[in-house]
C-alpha cells in the first residue's frame, strides 16, 4: 500500500488517468480506502476538468462569463468587503 503523501504528490504532479496502469492500480485502491485521499482525488479531478473546459473556451475565444451579478448582489458584496476591513 502506498502512503497518502505519495498519492497527493502523484495527483498534484500528474494527471491520474495518464499514469501507467501499474501506478494507477495501487493509487486507485488507496483512494478508495482512504477518505481524505478520496476527497482530494475528487477535488483534483474537478479542477483538471474545469481547467480543461476553460482552456477549450479560451482557444475558441469565448471566455467571457455567461453570467453577471445583479446590482443588488454587487452592492452586498462590496458592503461585505468594506465591513470585513
MMTF fields as JSON, N, C-alpha, C and O atoms, coordinates in Angstrom:
{
  "mmtfVersion": "1.0.0",
  "mmtfProducer": "UNKNOWN",
  "numBonds": 339,
  "numAtoms": 340,
  "numGroups": 85,
  "numChains": 1,
  "numModels": 1,
  "chainsPerModel": [1],
  "groupsPerChain": [85],
  "chainIdList": ["A"],
  "bondAtomList": [4, 2, 8, 6, 12, 10, 16, 14, 20, 18, 24, 22, 28, 26, 32, 30, 36, 34, 40, 38, 44, 42, 48, 46, 52, 50, 56, 54, 60, 58, 64, 62, 68, 66, 72, 70, 76, 74, 80, 78, 84, 82, 88, 86, 92, 90, 96, 94, 100, 98, 104, 102, 108, 106, 112, 110, 116, 114, 120, 118, 124, 122, 128, 126, 132, 130, 136, 134, 140, 138, 144, 142, 148, 146, 152, 150, 156, 154, 160, 158, 164, 162, 168, 166, 172, 170, 176, 174, 180, 178, 184, 182, 188, 186, 192, 190, 196, 194, 200, 198, 204, 202, 208, 206, 212, 210, 216, 214, 220, 218, 224, 222, 228, 226, 232, 230, 236, 234, 240, 238, 244, 242, 248, 246, 252, 250, 256, 254, 260, 258, 264, 262, 268, 266, 272, 270, 276, 274, 280, 278, 284, 282, 288, 286, 292, 290, 296, 294, 300, 298, 304, 302, 308, 306, 312, 310, 316, 314, 320, 318, 324, 322, 328, 326, 332, 330, 336, 334],
  "bondOrderList": [1, 1, 1, 1, 1, 1, 1, 1, 1, 1, 1, 1, 1, 1, 1, 1, 1, 1, 1, 1, 1, 1, 1, 1, 1, 1, 1, 1, 1, 1, 1, 1, 1, 1, 1, 1, 1, 1, 1, 1, 1, 1, 1, 1, 1, 1, 1, 1, 1, 1, 1, 1, 1, 1, 1, 1, 1, 1, 1, 1, 1, 1, 1, 1, 1, 1, 1, 1, 1, 1, 1, 1, 1, 1, 1, 1, 1, 1, 1, 1, 1, 1, 1, 1],
  "groupList": [{"groupName": "UNK", "atomNameList": ["N", "CA", "C", "O"], "elementList": ["N", "C", "C", "O"], "formalChargeList": [0, 0, 0, 0], "bondAtomList": [1, 0, 2, 1, 3, 2], "bondOrderList": [1, 1, 2], "singleLetterCode": "X", "chemCompType": "L-PEPTIDE LINKING"}],
  "groupTypeList": [0, 0, 0, 0, 0, 0, 0, 0, 0, 0, 0, 0, 0, 0, 0, 0, 0, 0, 0, 0, 0, 0, 0, 0, 0, 0, 0, 0, 0, 0, 0, 0, 0, 0, 0, 0, 0, 0, 0, 0, 0, 0, 0, 0, 0, 0, 0, 0, 0, 0, 0, 0, 0, 0, 0, 0, 0, 0, 0, 0, 0, 0, 0, 0, 0, 0, 0, 0, 0, 0, 0, 0, 0, 0, 0, 0, 0, 0, 0, 0, 0, 0, 0, 0, 0],
  "groupIdList": [1, 2, 3, 4, 5, 6, 7, 8, 9, 10, 11, 12, 13, 14, 15, 16, 17, 18, 19, 20, 21, 22, 23, 24, 25, 26, 27, 28, 29, 30, 31, 32, 33, 34, 35, 36, 37, 38, 39, 40, 41, 42, 43, 44, 45, 46, 47, 48, 49, 50, 51, 52, 53, 54, 55, 56, 57, 58, 59, 60, 61, 62, 63, 64, 65, 66, 67, 68, 69, 70, 71, 72, 73, 74, 75, 76, 77, 78, 79, 80, 81, 82, 83, 84, 85],
  "secStructList": [7, 7, 7, 2, 2, 2, 2, 2, 2, 2, 2, 2, 2, 1, 7, 4, 4, 4, 1, 7, 2, 2, 2, 2, 2, 2, 2, 2, 2, 2, 2, 2, 2, 7, 2, 2, 2, 2, 2, 2, 2, 2, 2, 2, 2, 2, 2, 2, 2, 2, 2, 2, 2, 2, 2, 2, 2, 2, 2, 2, 6, 7, 7, 1, 7, 1, 7, 7, 7, 7, 2, 2, 2, 2, 2, 2, 2, 2, 2, 2, 2, 2, 2, 2, 7],
  "xCoordList": [0.846, 0.0, 0.889, 1.889, 0.521, 1.301, 0.775, -0.363, 1.588, 1.244, 0.448, 0.488, -0.268, -1.065, -0.197, -0.61, 0.992, 1.9, 2.248, 2.322, 2.461, 2.783, 1.589, 1.752, 0.395, -0.816, -1.007, -1.267, -0.879, -1.068, -0.058, -0.413, 1.179, 2.217, 1.944, 2.071, 1.573, 1.286, 0.084, 0.092, -0.946, -2.125, -1.827, -2.375, -0.963, -0.639, 0.273, 0.182, 1.145, 2.133, 1.717, 2.263, 0.778, 0.41, -1.096, -1.827, -1.531, -2.936, -3.097, -2.383, -4.021, -4.212, -4.379, -3.775, -5.188, -5.503, -4.376, -4.424, -3.369, -2.241, -1.099, -0.116, -1.214, -0.186, -0.239, -1.301, 0.876, 0.855, -0.024, -0.208, -0.557, -1.515, -0.921, -1.636, 0.376, 0.993, 1.099, 1.303, 0.966, 0.921, -0.512, -0.79, -1.434, -2.835, -3.516, -4.317, -3.215, -3.91, -3.686, -4.669, -2.438, -2.276, -2.863, -3.388, -2.772, -3.369, -4.879, -5.498, -5.476, -6.928, -7.388, -8.383, -6.674, -7.025, -6.903, -7.785, -5.812, -5.605, -6.699, -7.239, -7.016, -8.029, -9.385, -10.139, -9.704, -10.993, -11.046, -12.12, -9.906, -9.89, -9.68, -10.161, -8.984, -8.643, -9.615, -9.668, -10.368, -11.374, -10.734, -11.221, -9.646, -9.002, -8.439, -8.616, -7.784, -7.23, -8.351, -8.216, -9.44, -10.577, -11.167, -11.507, -11.294, -11.806, -10.832, -11.24, -9.555, -8.534, -8.545, -8.439, -8.671, -8.72, -9.888, -9.724, -11.067, -12.224, -12.023, -12.458, -11.371, -11.1, -10.108, -10.278, -9.086, -8.091, -8.739, -8.499, -9.546, -10.213, -11.149, -11.179, -11.91, -12.793, -11.999, -12.403, -10.876, -10.037, -9.465, -9.423, -9.027, -8.487, -9.563, -9.3, -10.768, -11.863, -12.2, -12.444, -12.213, -12.505, -11.459, -11.789, -10.187, -9.121, -9.182, -8.969, -9.47, -9.586, -10.731, -10.587, -11.852, -13.005, -12.663, -12.995, -11.996, -11.616, -10.67, -10.85, -9.666, -8.716, -9.375, -9.004, -10.346, -11.078, -11.84, -11.852, -12.482, -13.227, -12.283, -12.605, -11.129, -10.153, -9.658, -9.531, -9.379, -8.941, -10.018, -9.713, -11.284, -12.394, -12.672, -13.379, -12.12, -12.31, -13.577, -14.007, -14.175, -15.408, -15.242, -15.958, -14.303, -14.037, -14.816, -14.699, -15.596, -16.385, -17.423, -18.068, -17.585, -18.541, -19.961, -20.355, -20.706, -22.077, -23.067, -24.264, -22.6, -23.499, -22.911, -21.704, -23.783, -23.365, -24.098, -25.239, -23.433, -24.065, -25.092, -24.906, -26.175, -27.142, -26.539, -25.588, -27.086, -26.581, -26.707, -25.824, -27.809, -28.035, -26.969, -26.429, -26.669, -25.652, -24.278, -23.503, -23.973, -22.685, -22.543, -21.478, -23.61, -23.578, -23.416, -22.695, -24.084, -23.942, -22.509, -21.967, -21.899, -20.512, -19.568, -18.656, -19.771, -18.92, -19.066, -18.074, -20.293, -20.531, -19.852, -19.228, -19.965, -19.337, -17.817, -17.173, -17.249, -15.8, -15.382, -14.377, -16.153, -15.838, -15.968, -15.145, -16.988, -17.229, -16.146, -15.873, -15.527, -14.524, -13.163, -12.286, -12.973, -11.673, -11.515, -10.484],
  "yCoordList": [-1.182, 0.0, 1.241, 1.3, 2.213, 3.433, 4.439, 4.325, 5.411, 6.383, 7.553, 7.813, 8.241, 9.401, 10.46, 11.083, 10.659, 11.668, 11.336, 12.231, 10.066, 9.652, 9.864, 10.296, 9.559, 9.747, 11.228, 11.605, 12.069, 13.503, 14.07, 14.886, 13.645, 14.136, 13.69, 14.479, 12.434, 11.92, 12.632, 12.952, 12.881, 13.57, 15.022, 15.567, 15.651, 17.056, 17.236, 18.251, 16.275, 16.428, 15.827, 16.199, 14.922, 14.218, 14.152, 14.302, 13.926, 13.598, 12.12, 11.269, 11.835, 10.472, 9.467, 8.395, 9.802, 8.837, 8.686, 7.787, 9.544, 9.419, 8.602, 8.315, 8.23, 7.411, 5.988, 5.545, 5.263, 3.87, 3.024, 3.36, 1.94, 1.11, 0.59, 0.459, 0.289, -0.287, 0.74, 0.359, 2.023, 3.041, 3.414, 3.83, 3.266, 3.614, 2.638, 3.055, 1.347, 0.338, 0.542, 0.591, 0.665, 0.9, 2.243, 2.361, 3.257, 4.546, 4.435, 4.985, 3.726, 3.554, 2.85, 3.249, 1.819, 1.1, 2.021, 2.049, 2.77, 3.687, 4.765, 5.082, 5.32, 6.373, 5.85, 6.571, 4.618, 4.034, 3.736, 3.794, 3.42, 3.065, 4.272, 4.263, 5.289, 6.442, 7.59, 8.083, 8.007, 9.058, 10.37, 11.026, 10.752, 12.03, 12.037, 13.012, 10.984, 10.914, 10.831, 11.365, 10.173, 10.114, 11.484, 11.819, 12.283, 13.651, 14.505, 15.265, 14.373, 15.133, 14.751, 15.612, 13.469, 12.995, 13.629, 14.096, 13.647, 14.226, 15.724, 16.245, 16.424, 17.841, 18.06, 18.977, 17.234, 17.356, 17.084, 17.815, 16.054, 15.715, 16.851, 17.224, 17.401, 18.522, 19.725, 20.39, 19.999, 21.127, 20.891, 21.815, 19.671, 19.369, 19.509, 20.039, 19.035, 19.166, 20.638, 21.056, 21.415, 22.842, 23.569, 24.408, 23.242, 23.875, 23.465, 24.288, 22.208, 21.748, 22.478, 22.909, 22.614, 23.308, 24.774, 25.31, 25.42, 26.821, 26.987, 27.895, 26.116, 26.223, 26.004, 26.646, 25.103, 24.892, 26.144, 26.531, 26.787, 28.011, 29.167, 30.011, 29.198, 30.248, 30.139, 31.149, 28.922, 28.718, 29.118, 29.615, 28.901, 29.263, 30.766, 31.299, 31.451, 32.891, 33.312, 34.458, 32.417, 32.753, 32.555, 31.761, 33.276, 33.106, 34.084, 34.039, 34.951, 35.871, 35.066, 34.18, 35.369, 34.599, 34.737, 35.783, 33.66, 33.626, 34.221, 34.27, 34.668, 35.242, 36.556, 36.787, 37.397, 38.679, 38.879, 38.447, 39.535, 39.828, 40.935, 41.866, 40.812, 41.903, 43.067, 42.883, 44.241, 45.41, 45.206, 45.592, 44.6, 44.354, 43.406, 43.654, 42.332, 41.377, 42.024, 41.788, 42.833, 43.532, 44.46, 44.52, 45.189, 46.109, 45.345, 45.791, 44.193, 43.377, 42.9, 42.915, 42.476, 42.014, 43.155, 42.978, 44.317, 45.462, 45.856, 46.186, 45.827, 46.166, 45.146, 45.519, 43.87, 42.82, 42.979, 42.764, 43.348, 43.557, 44.763, 44.718, 45.834, 47.018, 46.723, 47.17, 45.978, 45.649, 44.735, 44.766, 43.926, 42.991, 43.647, 43.05, 44.839, 45.523, 46.112, 46.72],
  "zCoordList": [0.0, 0.0, 0.0, 0.716, -0.795, -0.845, 0.173, 0.628, 0.527, 1.563, 0.967, -0.236, 1.847, 1.438, 0.771, -0.207, 1.295, 0.738, -0.71, -1.552, -1.0, -2.363, -3.294, -4.435, -2.802, -3.606, -3.903, -5.046, -2.88, -3.061, -4.054, -4.905, -3.95, -4.853, -6.284, -7.221, -6.449, -7.791, -8.406, -9.595, -7.602, -8.116, -8.447, -9.405, -7.664, -7.891, -9.104, -9.795, -9.37, -10.434, -11.769, -12.808, -11.759, -12.986, -13.099, -12.12, -14.304, -14.477, -14.145, -14.676, -13.283, -12.774, -13.904, -13.876, -14.888, -15.938, -16.954, -17.794, -16.893, -17.803, -17.192, -17.875, -15.937, -15.296, -15.846, -16.283, -15.837, -16.283, -15.36, -14.191, -15.885, -15.136, -13.841, -12.848, -13.83, -12.629, -11.508, -10.355, -11.809, -10.759, -10.412, -9.287, -11.378, -11.144, -10.198, -9.362, -10.31, -9.504, -8.007, -7.268, -7.512, -6.076, -5.635, -4.528, -6.506, -6.165, -6.084, -5.172, -7.031, -7.035, -5.757, -5.151, -5.353, -4.12, -2.913, -2.055, -2.85, -1.726, -1.7, -0.64, -2.865, -2.943, -2.497, -1.843, -2.838, -2.434, -0.939, -0.34, -0.328, 1.091, 2.014, 3.147, 1.56, 2.388, 2.093, 0.967, 3.082, 2.898, 2.462, 1.541, 3.118, 2.808, 1.377, 0.646, 0.992, -0.362, -1.405, -2.506, -1.062, -1.968, -2.215, -3.349, -1.162, -1.296, -2.107, -2.985, -1.806, -2.535, -4.014, -4.887, -4.284, -5.669, -6.418, -7.545, -5.795, -6.481, -6.717, -7.743, -5.783, -5.979, -7.116, -7.919, -7.189, -8.257, -9.611, -10.572, -9.69, -10.95, -11.368, -12.541, -10.423, -10.742, -11.244, -12.198, -10.602, -11.016, -12.414, -13.226, -12.7, -14.02, -15.094, -16.174, -14.801, -15.766, -15.992, -17.124, -14.924, -15.053, -15.876, -16.714, -15.631, -16.404, -17.871, -18.762, -18.115, -19.499, -20.203, -21.347, -19.526, -20.077, -20.347, -21.405, -19.383, -19.551, -20.745, -21.557, -20.852, -21.952, -23.308, -24.29, -23.366, -24.615, -25.004, -26.172, -24.019, -24.304, -24.647, -25.483, -24.001, -24.287, -25.721, -26.412, -26.172, -27.549, -28.544, -29.628, -28.175, -29.048, -28.989, -29.844, -27.987, -27.879, -27.161, -27.29, -26.418, -25.702, -24.195, -23.586, -23.603, -22.177, -21.302, -20.077, -21.899, -21.087, -20.307, -20.867, -19.024, -18.228, -18.771, -19.286, -18.641, -19.145, -18.147, -18.431, -17.001, -16.007, -15.502, -15.575, -14.994, -14.438, -13.118, -12.955, -12.189, -10.904, -11.076, -11.86, -10.328, -10.315, -9.528, -8.768, -9.711, -8.983, -7.475, -6.71, -7.063, -5.632, -5.066, -3.988, -5.785, -5.33, -5.293, -4.366, -6.289, -6.324, -5.128, -4.514, -4.789, -3.643, -2.333, -1.441, -2.21, -0.992, -0.824, 0.281, -1.923, -1.851, -1.505, -0.697, -2.101, -1.79, -0.335, 0.316, 0.193, 1.593, 2.496, 3.489, 2.168, 2.987, 2.984, 4.011, 1.863, 1.803, 2.633, 3.342, 2.544, 3.358, 4.848, 5.647, 5.217, 6.631, 7.184, 8.383, 6.339, 6.817, 7.028, 7.653, 6.53, 6.678, 8.008, 8.296]
}
